[in-house]
Amino acid sequence: MASTVNSNKEAGSIADDGEIKSMDPEKIKKYLFRIAMQSKWEEVIRTYELNEKARGARITKSGDTALHIAVSDGQEEHVEKLVKLITEEELKIKNERGNTPLHVAAWMGNETMCLCIAKDHPSLVGALNVDNETPLFLAAAYGKKNAFLRMHYICSPNGLPNYNYCRRNDGDTILHCAIAGDYFDLAFQIIHLYEDLVNYVNAEGFSPLHLLATKPSAFKSGSHLSRFQNIIYYCIYVDELKAERWDPDNEGIIKTFKEEKNPKYPENYHTCINFIRLFGTPILSVIQNHANQRKETQSAGTGSVPQVQKGETKSADPENPAEPKKQTLNTSNPGQGHQKFPVNYNTCFESVKLLSKAMLIVLGLGSAQIRKIRDKKEKHKWSVQIMNELLKRARSYEYEDSGMNPQAHKDNDETKPYELVDGRAIFMLPEGDSEQGTVTSSTSPLPQQEAEKPNNGKENIPEGSSTDQKAENKTPSARGESPILIAAKNGVTEMVEEILELFPVAIHDMNLEKKNIVLLAVEHRQPHVYKLLLKRKILKESVFSMVDHDGNSALHLAAKLGEHKPWLIPGAALQMQWEIRWYEFVKTSMPLHFFARHNKKGRTAREIFTETHTTIVKDGGEWLTNTSESCSVVAALIATVAFATSTTVPGGVDERSGTPNLENQPAFDIFAIASLVALCFSVTAMVMFLAILTSRYQEKDFGKDLPRKLLVGLTSLFVSIASVLVSFCAGHFFVLKDKLKYATFPVYAITCLPVTFFAMAQFPLYVDLIWATFKKVPQRSYKIAPL
């Protein structure tokens, strides 16, 4: 026992200076590990000062140094002291994942530690781990915008982009990762800092625009909100994204909610000051807009030329005045540029924005529901903004002035295709690019190379194509999956509409299966996209009458059911109803001669519909049978009770006249009417459910017949349940009206709870039935994260 106590004492003791200096590498590792796990960082610093061997010692199984652990523990003050004690070579020490301490600080998003490590050693920003990820890349991959901007301006003090740090082994760039993680504010900054990344593709052939097209939940068209959520959604105002430049002296909104180093007011006034700051900018904006409008009015009246407003022209790099300036849309002054409303309305709009922010605070800025809806609206608005920025810089649809022939890009603009072999990128150089003048390959980390361009949806590969063309043919972009086709499959109507506005020729894009935008929208059950195409003035003969490589027309694809459940409604029977609705909608939307009657296998659309919907018809029949059996039992019980109640007269009957004794009481009239209604509707419900049980369950019956019978049956059942409750309360009222007059209604409410719960459990099904019955075009369902 004594030896155990002594060993524990030694394990927790602190070594003196002489012991630390004399420790060999193995002992120093164990000692550093122990004190680091105990968070004795002052002792770690002392050990670094006394023993140089400690500075590069890897103390964990994963190869982390004490500095790695201090960074991951968020020890900003101690990290700064440790960094001052070690050299740049020791800062480059990597763990088994190839991560330096700066990698760890980057994915944590700690700006202070990133600045501390990289300020004096900018080359660390380009250190690669085993996945060829730099600290700059990790900051973008995890959505750490401020840390990303901090390191960007450390490694690029002149503002020029360094593309060597922006890509990893799988070809994903920082822009791919920002869009994939829904970090749209960061993606906006990346687009303006690294414009060429817009046209880079990864190993799967996806450009950032392709990737954005696969995210329907990022757009308003792919989200479903309740009515109350929609009201809040439209009351919330979201500011547009603006290009930022990192300024250590002005941290913007971040500084608003942080303590200042030397505040000019008492510490307990922070909340009030922050509240005032929140509204300061909108109020000043309203005043400034009003002043600008007056100046514009005066200048227009005098005929003078207005001076250049702030934001009208902007240098790409303020530090390089010689660089040519670019014309940009003035967002700081709503009076400039194209406006949808008269200029004098801007003050009203700014006031509405101010009121919306005030409303959020009054309703509770801390409300989780409001915050989630605001985040969702931010995502929707910013995703459209990102989409517009990507389309502005996209090269997929560049055409000559004639609008007929694609432009031939210059050789120096072409990006290099590659293949991945054992985590390394093998770049194929076409003839003339190498010194020997033959096709060669080079192996190097991806961040040091450019990416290939996305294919323009062209599937024809000329004979004698080189190795690089064969490599490109393996990617989805080379298979014809252009952004508009992906957006059509996923129901991103915003992207489909914008691409068609900017590049009308995109309507003719096809994949290798020869499916165009219409066929993909029909096949993947995207009614909003299909209706959008119907409304557009396009050549319907050449677009809607297309068939794929199997000879399937849009009607054949509308008849084909996939493995997933596409419609936003539960139950196999209702799914089947909407499948029939979708088939009929496609069939009647265009003239019959537009659709090929038989495909290459000689099958009609009706035959395909019957074959592919066999399972769902069977499941729908079983679901209707189970539902009808359950509801018919309840309807029979209610009918029995209602019949017994209707033949019983409360208060008895006068023997002389044969009239009820309580005939003139209002409660008696209510009882008589309610019991009769309950009996009538309960019998009606039984008849409807029995009609469903005896149905043949043919596929055509799911279109109108069976859903209408189920709707009538549930309606009758709900009315009969309500009528039974009313008749019970009215008949029992005569018993309690004198003694427990004031307790009558609470007692009846508690008594009726069990029956009410049944009605509430079936009410969602009832609502879905009404929606499915009166909805002409079914609505697509998306698998998205809930609010």
FIKEGU-528251 format. One record per residue (C-alpha): z negated, y negated, x negated; residue number from 1. Coordinates in steps of 0.05 Angstrom, whole numbers. Example, Ala and Ser with C-alpha at 12.3 -4.5 7.8 and 13.67 -1.06 7.14 Angstrom:
2
     pz     py     px num
   -156     90   -246   1
   -143     21   -273   2
END
This chain:
787
     pz     py     px num
      0      0      0   1
    -17    -47    -57   2
     50    -34    -91   3
     87    -51    -27   4
     50   -117    -20   5
     65   -135    -92   6
    139   -119    -84   7
    144   -162    -21   8
    109   -218    -57   9
    158   -214   -115  10
    216   -212    -66  11
    194   -278    -35  12
    174   -312   -100  13
    213   -367   -135  14
    234   -356   -207  15
    217   -408   -259  16
    267   -444   -303  17
    262   -395   -361  18
    273   -335   -317  19
    334   -366   -284  20
    365   -384   -351  21
    355   -314   -379  22
    381   -276   -318  23
    442   -232   -330  24
    501   -233   -280  25
    473   -176   -237  26
    404   -206   -231  27
    431   -275   -216  28
    474   -246   -159  29
    414   -212   -127  30
    370   -273   -136  31
    423   -320   -106  32
    434   -273    -48  33
    359   -270    -32  34
    347   -345    -34  35
    412   -360      4  36
    392   -312     60  37
    325   -347     63  38
    361   -415     68  39
    326   -440      5  40
    384   -486    -13  41
    345   -531    -60  42
    330   -469   -101  43
    404   -450   -100  44
    421   -519   -127  45
    368   -512   -182  46
    397   -444   -200  47
    467   -473   -205  48
    440   -528   -251  49
    403   -480   -298  50
    450   -420   -301  51
    525   -430   -306  52
    537   -357   -289  53
    510   -370   -219  54
    566   -419   -202  55
    620   -366   -198  56
    578   -307   -177  57
    602   -268   -116  58
    538   -249    -81  59
    561   -211    -18  60
    603   -149     -6  61
    659   -193     21  62
    662   -232    -44  63
    629   -297    -19  64
    595   -343    -68  65
    533   -383    -51  66
    578   -442    -37  67
    616   -401     15  68
    551   -385     50  69
    526   -457     47  70
    591   -482     78  71
    589   -430    134  72
    516   -449    146  73
    536   -522    155  74
    493   -548     98  75
    531   -613     87  76
    480   -647     42  77
    470   -586     -2  78
    545   -570     -4  79
    557   -639    -33  80
    506   -627    -88  81
    535   -558   -104  82
    606   -585   -108  83
    585   -637   -159  84
    557   -582   -204  85
    619   -537   -207  86
    689   -544   -234  87
    755   -541   -197  88
    768   -470   -221  89
    701   -448   -193  90
    719   -482   -127  91
    781   -439   -124  92
    741   -374   -124  93
    763   -333    -64  94
    729   -278    -24  95
    762   -213     -5  96
    802   -249     50  97
    826   -298     -2  98
    787   -356     29  99
    759   -411    -14 100
    699   -453     10 101
    750   -504     34 102
    781   -451     79 103
    713   -439    111 104
    700   -513    120 105
    770   -522    151 106
    764   -469    204 107
    695   -496    221 108
    726   -565    228 109
    672   -599    187 110
    704   -663    163 111
    647   -682    117 112
    650   -618     77 113
    726   -618     76 114
    725   -688     47 115
    670   -670     -2 116
    708   -610    -29 117
    780   -635    -27 118
    774   -709    -43 119
    770   -700   -118 120
    811   -636   -118 121
    871   -645    -71 122
    905   -582    -97 123
    852   -540    -61 124
    885   -559      5 125
    944   -515    -15 126
    903   -453    -35 127
    930   -390     -2 128
    890   -332     27 129
    916   -262     37 130
    954   -284     99 131
    985   -343     62 132
    942   -391    102 133
    920   -456     70 134
    858   -494     91 135
    905   -544    125 136
    935   -486    164 137
    867   -459    186 138
    845   -528    211 139
    907   -530    255 140
    901   -457    277 141
    831   -469    303 142
    846   -537    334 143
    804   -579    287 144
    845   -643    294 145
    801   -690    254 146
    792   -641    196 147
    867   -630    197 148
    883   -704    193 149
    831   -714    140 150
    861   -660     94 151
    932   -682    110 152
    920   -751     83 153
    882   -722     24 154
    940   -678      2 155
    993   -729     24 156
    965   -798      8 157
   1033   -830     17 158
   1040   -800     87 159
   1099   -756     68 160
   1094   -685     97 161
   1082   -626     51 162
   1115   -566     84 163
   1089   -518     31 164
   1021   -516     66 165
   1045   -504    137 166
   1066   -431    144 167
   1037   -361    138 168
   1062   -290    130 169
   1085   -278    202 170
   1126   -342    201 171
   1079   -381    247 172
   1073   -454    228 173
   1017   -501    243 174
   1056   -525    304 175
   1063   -454    330 176
    987   -444    324 177
    970   -511    356 178
   1014   -496    416 179
    990   -423    421 180
    918   -447    423 181
    932   -502    475 182
    912   -555    424 183
    964   -603    450 184
    931   -666    423 185
    935   -635    353 186
   1006   -610    366 187
   1027   -681    383 188
   1001   -707    316 189
   1035   -650    279 190
   1102   -665    311 191
   1099   -737    287 192
   1074   -718    217 193
   1118   -656    206 194
   1180   -667    248 195
   1221   -611    216 196
   1171   -559    242 197
   1200   -568    311 198
   1260   -524    293 199
   1222   -472    252 200
   1217   -402    280 201
   1169   -346    265 202
   1183   -273    249 203
   1194   -259    324 204
   1246   -313    328 205
   1204   -361    369 206
   1207   -435    357 207
   1151   -480    383 208
   1193   -494    445 209
   1201   -420    457 210
   1126   -411    451 211
   1112   -468    499 212
   1159   -437    550 213
   1116   -374    550 214
   1054   -412    574 215
   1063   -426    649 216
    989   -440    657 217
    997   -501    612 218
   1039   -535    666 219
   1023   -558    736 220
   1075   -511    766 221
   1037   -451    739 222
    967   -471    764 223
    937   -461    833 224
    881   -507    857 225
    843   -509    922 226
    850   -569    967 227
    784   -599    943 228
    804   -588    871 229
    872   -620    885 230
    838   -683    912 231
    796   -689    849 232
    857   -672    807 233
    899   -729    834 234
    840   -778    829 235
    832   -766    755 236
    873   -808    708 237
    891   -779    640 238
    916   -823    583 239
    979   -802    546 240
    976   -778    475 241
    991   -828    420 242
   1008   -818    347 243
    946   -829    304 244
    934   -846    232 245
    869   -826    201 246
    826   -888    188 247
    757   -876    158 248
    734   -945    180 249
    753   -934    253 250
    737   -867    284 251
    755   -889    355 252
    721   -851    411 253
    684   -807    362 254
    645   -866    336 255
    629   -887    407 256
    583   -829    419 257
    553   -824    349 258
    496   -863    318 259
    517   -919    272 260
    488   -926    203 261
    463   -997    214 262
    459  -1010    289 263
    448  -1082    312 264
    406  -1060    371 265
    344  -1017    383 266
    355   -942    378 267
    336   -930    451 268
    394   -974    473 269
    447   -924    450 270
    462   -898    520 271
    473   -968    549 272
    517   -989    491 273
    559   -926    496 274
    567   -937    571 275
    592  -1008    559 276
    639   -985    505 277
    669   -934    552 278
    694   -989    597 279
    707  -1041    544 280
    777  -1019    526 281
    804  -1014    598 282
    776  -1082    616 283
    806  -1115    554 284
    872  -1079    570 285
    873  -1109    640 286
    859  -1179    613 287
    912  -1171    558 288
    965  -1146    607 289
    952  -1204    653 290
    959  -1253    596 291
   1023  -1220    571 292
   1053  -1222    641 293
   1040  -1297    645 294
   1073  -1308    577 295
   1133  -1268    598 296
   1139  -1307    663 297
   1135  -1373    625 298
   1185  -1352    573 299
   1233  -1327    627 300
   1226  -1394    663 301
   1240  -1435    601 302
   1296  -1389    577 303
   1263  -1377    509 304
   1268  -1311    474 305
   1202  -1273    476 306
   1173  -1254    409 307
   1167  -1183    386 308
   1106  -1152    417 309
   1058  -1106    383 310
   1081  -1034    385 311
   1155  -1052    395 312
   1171  -1035    324 313
   1129   -995    277 314
   1136   -975    205 315
   1134   -901    193 316
   1087   -913    135 317
   1047   -978    133 318
   1035   -967     59 319
   1111   -969     45 320
   1137  -1035     75 321
   1206  -1020     47 322
   1214   -960     92 323
   1259   -976    152 324
   1224   -986    218 325
   1239   -946    279 326
   1245   -970    350 327
   1192   -939    393 328
   1173   -944    465 329
   1118   -995    474 330
   1058   -960    504 331
   1007  -1012    487 332
   1042  -1064    530 333
   1066  -1038    597 334
   1109  -1099    605 335
   1157  -1073    552 336
   1210  -1021    562 337
   1233   -985    625 338
   1183   -989    682 339
   1184   -953    749 340
   1148  -1011    784 341
   1150  -1087    779 342
   1114  -1117    719 343
   1062  -1152    761 344
   1037  -1085    787 345
   1011  -1065    718 346
    945  -1101    729 347
    934  -1061    792 348
    949   -996    756 349
    901  -1013    700 350
    847  -1029    752 351
    859   -961    785 352
    851   -927    718 353
    786   -964    707 354
    761   -945    777 355
    779   -872    765 356
    736   -871    702 357
    680   -905    740 358
    686   -853    796 359
    678   -796    746 360
    614   -826    721 361
    587   -840    791 362
    604   -770    814 363
    574   -742    751 364
    613   -743    687 365
    571   -683    667 366
    594   -643    727 367
    623   -578    700 368
    674   -572    757 369
    700   -643    747 370
    703   -634    672 371
    743   -569    680 372
    792   -602    727 373
    800   -660    680 374
    813   -613    622 375
    865   -577    663 376
    900   -642    681 377
    899   -663    608 378
    932   -597    590 379
    985   -606    644 380
   1002   -678    624 381
   1000   -666    550 382
   1042   -603    553 383
   1097   -642    587 384
   1091   -695    534 385
   1095   -642    479 386
   1155   -611    513 387
   1191   -678    514 388
   1176   -690    441 389
   1202   -620    423 390
   1266   -630    463 391
   1279   -697    431 392
   1281   -664    363 393
   1310   -596    383 394
   1375   -575    349 395
   1391   -518    397 396
   1439   -558    439 397
   1471   -608    390 398
   1542   -622    409 399
   1597   -668    386 400
   1613   -733    421 401
   1664   -696    463 402
   1609   -653    491 403
   1652   -590    481 404
   1643   -560    412 405
   1578   -547    375 406
   1567   -588    313 407
   1569   -551    247 408
   1504   -565    210 409
   1506   -581    138 410
   1486   -529     87 411
   1425   -568     66 412
   1401   -570    137 413
   1405   -495    148 414
   1339   -459    142 415
   1334   -392    107 416
   1327   -327    147 417
   1278   -276    122 418
   1249   -207    134 419
   1177   -186    124 420
   1165   -127     77 421
   1092   -109     62 422
   1068   -177     82 423
   1118   -213     37 424
   1178   -253     59 425
   1246   -229     32 426
   1294   -288     39 427
   1368   -271     43 428
   1411   -322      5 429
   1484   -323     27 430
   1541   -326    -22 431
   1544   -388    -63 432
   1470   -403    -58 433
   1451   -361   -118 434
   1472   -372   -189 435
   1511   -306   -190 436
   1548   -325   -126 437
   1530   -260    -90 438
   1482   -242    -35 439
   1413   -237    -65 440
   1342   -234    -41 441
   1280   -269    -65 442
   1208   -252    -51 443
   1157   -307    -46 444
   1101   -331     -1 445
   1126   -361     64 446
   1092   -429     59 447
   1136   -444     -1 448
   1200   -432     38 449
   1235   -462     98 450
   1242   -426    164 451
   1305   -405    198 452
   1332   -442    257 453
   1328   -412    326 454
   1393   -382    351 455
   1428   -422    404 456
   1430   -366    454 457
   1495   -338    424 458
   1502   -264    426 459
   1571   -255    395 460
   1566   -238    321 461
   1632   -241    283 462
   1655   -181    245 463
   1638   -180    172 464
   1573   -217    183 465
   1528   -222    122 466
   1459   -193    113 467
   1425   -257    136 468
   1462   -254    203 469
   1440   -182    213 470
   1368   -203    199 471
   1374   -259    251 472
   1401   -209    302 473
   1333   -174    303 474
   1296   -235    331 475
   1289   -253    405 476
   1324   -319    394 477
   1385   -281    369 478
   1382   -236    431 479
   1395   -298    473 480
   1324   -315    492 481
   1334   -390    492 482
   1276   -435    515 483
   1307   -447    583 484
   1314   -372    596 485
   1242   -360    576 486
   1219   -419    620 487
   1259   -391    679 488
   1226   -322    671 489
   1157   -354    669 490
   1169   -404    724 491
   1160   -467    682 492
   1200   -513    727 493
   1183   -574    687 494
   1218   -547    625 495
   1277   -519    664 496
   1289   -586    698 497
   1281   -627    634 498
   1327   -582    593 499
   1381   -585    647 500
   1375   -661    649 501
   1382   -668    573 502
   1430   -610    560 503
   1468   -591    624 504
   1507   -540    584 505
   1444   -498    579 506
   1457   -473    650 507
   1507   -425    619 508
   1457   -393    570 509
   1454   -317    574 510
   1416   -262    537 511
   1446   -197    510 512
   1440   -166    579 513
   1484   -223    604 514
   1430   -249    649 515
   1433   -324    660 516
   1379   -370    686 517
   1393   -352    760 518
   1389   -277    749 519
   1325   -283    708 520
   1292   -328    760 521
   1309   -279    815 522
   1289   -217    775 523
   1221   -246    756 524
   1206   -273    825 525
   1206   -348    809 526
   1220   -382    875 527
   1207   -453    850 528
   1259   -445    794 529
   1309   -414    842 530
   1301   -469    893 531
   1307   -521    838 532
   1374   -490    818 533
   1397   -489    890 534
   1384   -563    897 535
   1420   -583    833 536
   1494   -602    836 537
   1520   -547    792 538
   1580   -501    795 539
   1550   -447    840 540
   1612   -405    836 541
   1604   -396    761 542
   1527   -392    758 543
   1502   -358    821 544
   1558   -307    824 545
   1545   -280    754 546
   1528   -207    742 547
   1492   -175    684 548
   1519   -121    637 549
   1502    -68    689 550
   1540   -104    744 551
   1476   -126    780 552
   1482   -191    819 553
   1424   -235    839 554
   1416   -195    903 555
   1410   -130    864 556
   1356   -160    820 557
   1320   -188    881 558
   1318   -117    910 559
   1290    -87    846 560
   1214    -84    842 561
   1181    -86    774 562
   1116    -54    752 563
   1073   -115    763 564
   1051   -148    828 565
   1086   -215    827 566
   1062   -248    891 567
   1001   -290    901 568
    972   -248    958 569
    927   -186    959 570
    943   -119    992 571
   1003    -74    985 572
   1025    -88   1057 573
   1028   -163   1046 574
   1061   -153    979 575
   1114   -113   1014 576
   1122   -166   1067 577
   1136   -219   1013 578
   1183   -172    977 579
   1225   -169   1041 580
   1219   -245   1049 581
   1244   -255    977 582
   1303   -208    987 583
   1323   -242   1051 584
   1314   -311   1021 585
   1361   -295    963 586
   1410   -261   1010 587
   1414   -320   1059 588
   1412   -376   1007 589
   1484   -365    986 590
   1547   -339   1021 591
   1554   -264   1021 592
   1618   -264    979 593
   1578   -292    921 594
   1543   -226    909 595
   1576   -163    884 596
   1567   -106    934 597
   1562    -50    883 598
   1539    -50    811 599
   1570     -8    756 600
   1530     53    780 601
   1559     46    850 602
   1493     26    882 603
   1483    -29    933 604
   1425    -77    935 605
   1396    -44    997 606
   1396     24    962 607
   1360     -5    902 608
   1309    -38    948 609
   1294     27    983 610
   1287     67    919 611
   1243     18    881 612
   1197      2    940 613
   1178     74    958 614
   1110     71    925 615
   1090      3    953 616
   1111     24   1023 617
   1066     85   1017 618
   1008     44    990 619
   1018     -9   1044 620
   1018     44   1098 621
    953     74   1072 622
    921      5   1068 623
    942    -13   1140 624
    916     54   1165 625
    847     45   1132 626
    842    -27   1156 627
    863    -10   1227 628
    815     48   1232 629
    756      6   1210 630
    774    -52   1256 631
    789     -8   1316 632
    719     22   1311 633
    688    -47   1314 634
    735    -68   1371 635
    715     -5   1411 636
    641    -21   1402 637
    651    -92   1425 638
    692    -69   1485 639
    636    -22   1505 640
    583    -76   1499 641
    627   -127   1534 642
    641    -80   1593 643
    566    -65   1602 644
    549   -139   1597 645
    602   -162   1646 646
    576   -115   1700 647
    504   -138   1690 648
    482   -202   1726 649
    424   -241   1694 650
    369   -258   1744 651
    392   -207   1796 652
    431   -216   1861 653
    406   -245   1927 654
    401   -187   1976 655
    419   -229   2036 656
    481   -267   2011 657
    499   -221   1952 658
    507   -281   1906 659
    473   -285   1837 660
    406   -321   1837 661
    426   -363   1775 662
    495   -380   1801 663
    487   -455   1794 664
    460   -453   1723 665
    509   -475   1667 666
    485   -420   1622 667
    504   -369   1675 668
    576   -394   1679 669
    581   -391   1603 670
    555   -319   1604 671
    604   -297   1657 672
    665   -328   1622 673
    645   -305   1552 674
    633   -233   1572 675
    701   -229   1607 676
    736   -260   1546 677
    701   -211   1500 678
    722   -151   1542 679
    795   -175   1546 680
    804   -191   1473 681
    767   -130   1447 682
    814    -85   1488 683
    874   -125   1461 684
    849   -114   1390 685
    842    -39   1403 686
    913    -35   1429 687
    941    -73   1368 688
    904    -29   1318 689
    925     34   1354 690
    997      9   1353 691
    992      1   1278 692
    962     71   1270 693
   1019    102   1309 694
   1073     63   1271 695
   1126     99   1229 696
   1113     53   1168 697
   1187     41   1154 698
   1203    -11   1101 699
   1234    -58   1153 700
   1169    -55   1195 701
   1131    -91   1139 702
   1174   -153   1147 703
   1151   -177   1215 704
   1127   -121   1261 705
   1066    -94   1225 706
   1040   -160   1197 707
   1045   -192   1266 708
   1008   -135   1299 709
    954   -139   1247 710
    949   -214   1256 711
    943   -208   1332 712
    893   -152   1325 713
    848   -191   1276 714
    853   -254   1319 715
    833   -215   1381 716
    776   -182   1343 717
    748   -249   1318 718
    752   -279   1387 719
    718   -219   1419 720
    662   -221   1367 721
    651   -296   1380 722
    652   -285   1455 723
    601   -228   1452 724
    554   -273   1412 725
    562   -329   1462 726
    550   -284   1522 727
    489   -254   1489 728
    459   -323   1474 729
    475   -350   1544 730
    444   -289   1580 731
    383   -288   1536 732
    373   -363   1543 733
    340   -352   1612 734
    285   -310   1579 735
    265   -361   1526 736
    282   -428   1558 737
    211   -441   1584 738
    165   -413   1529 739
    206   -420   1466 740
    254   -474   1485 741
    257   -507   1416 742
    261   -442   1378 743
    319   -414   1418 744
    377   -434   1372 745
    344   -414   1306 746
    327   -346   1336 747
    398   -335   1360 748
    427   -357   1293 749
    385   -306   1255 750
    401   -251   1305 751
    476   -261   1300 752
    478   -261   1223 753
    497   -187   1214 754
    557   -193   1260 755
    576   -259   1229 756
    577   -228   1159 757
    629   -178   1182 758
    673   -234   1209 759
    665   -274   1144 760
    684   -213   1102 761
    749   -204   1141 762
    765   -278   1145 763
    801   -283   1077 764
    848   -228   1099 765
    860   -266   1163 766
    878   -329   1125 767
    925   -290   1079 768
    959   -261   1140 769
    971   -329   1171 770
    996   -356   1104 771
   1043   -298   1094 772
   1069   -302   1165 773
   1086   -376   1165 774
   1107   -383   1092 775
   1182   -379   1090 776
   1188   -370   1015 777
   1134   -329    978 778
   1094   -361    923 779
   1092   -333    852 780
   1026   -311    822 781
   1006   -325    750 782
    953   -291    709 783
    914   -352    686 784
    843   -366    666 785
    801   -391    724 786
    775   -462    727 787
END
